[in-house]
Amino acid sequence: MNYSTLKRSRTVFPALAAVVLFTSACSDLLLPKVPSNETVLQGPLDALTLEQRAAFLRGDAEFSRVFSEIDGLGPIFIAQSCESCHAGDGKGHPLFNITRFGRWDGTQFNPMTSEGGPQLQQRAIRTYLGEIIPSSVAGMARFTPPAVTGLGLLEAVDDADIIKLADPNDRNGDGVSGRVHWVDSTELISASIANSAGLAPNMKRHVAVSGQYVGRFGKKGRVVTLLQQTVQAYIEDMGVTSELLPHDIVNIQVGTLAHDDVADPEVPFSIVSRVAFYLRTLRQPPRRGIAEAEVKAGEALFVSAGCAKCHTMELRTGTSDIAALSNVTFAPFTDLLLHDMGSDLDDRYTEGHALSAEWRTAPLWGVGLAEASQGGAAYYLHDGRARSLRAAIGFHGGEGSRSRAAFGALSASQQEQLLRYLRSL
């Protein structure tokens, strides 16, 4: 039984058991066909041990858990579960976009924390009010929830392997000057590193350099570890406190410190660590049609157009406490670096040391399955503004301008081959 079958059985099989016993001849009509592993994103790494698979399922259950007021939801929040934004572990629908905002005070970006920034929590528990966008906002971005598959592989890449991909001064003159987002240390980052599994002293990632760490997650690359991401999502997206961030966020605009009635922290560290383990051990997205001639031709065009200069086709993990993550070569199609993508994608919003037009290279793996998790329609780029892969390419400015021009110079049949290749990822 594959993972998709197992997960489906928890809810579908018990409800239909009596019917199936009554007549197995109708089973094809009553039960939906189980999708193949090549057409779904969800599922664990293949080489996990039985104990690790059990831990994966425990984390999956927490990822699916729907919070309510009695569990500590709020008082302000965006969603009630992790899975509501990442259906099937895939990219979310723009209906679940999060909004982040701030303003520019001269040349400095102000995240407006004194006015509820940088993230809008527009929903609230009963008897409380959600936030609204302050009138003084001068920079705002909407982020579509990303797919969460394969994140453990990205976290397991050694810092040095990311750093060596950077070319901040474009020394080779190819128009691409990706740079590392060096993230300033915070108490949360330090705590997340200290409490993350698999980070023994001899491992070569999440190592401070002059008080800064290599950022590798998030639209702007400001998140260092998956544990940090998990803890932040609990509090910022669901208003659920944990031991690393134990205080409720409140609506400063209301002018009261009202809160929910659940004692903080609302979930123990064991819960967020289960979810972090789940994220670490999700498999990489499956490929389809890789032997087809059109796909192979598209791959060659992807390289010749310069797309692979940012969407790095191959990375390798270092040593990990999980054997399935150790010394693995994989294809995420990202260099995890910041790139200036031009004025069309400049929302005048930023985080950390990223410029407002800079974005971390989005991994392309799984892009061909994005529509399935987004309700059958395509929404690409950081906010879902592009409704097709062709349109997404068209938004590439700045360091992506040469690749955009190269795509435009291809014949119609060649363009379709490159797009076919992208749909195979």
Summary of the structure (lengths in Angstrom):
residues: 425
radius of gyration: 22.0
end to end distance: 24.6
largest distance: 72.8
contacts: 1373
relative contact order: 0.16
helix: 39%
strand: 11%
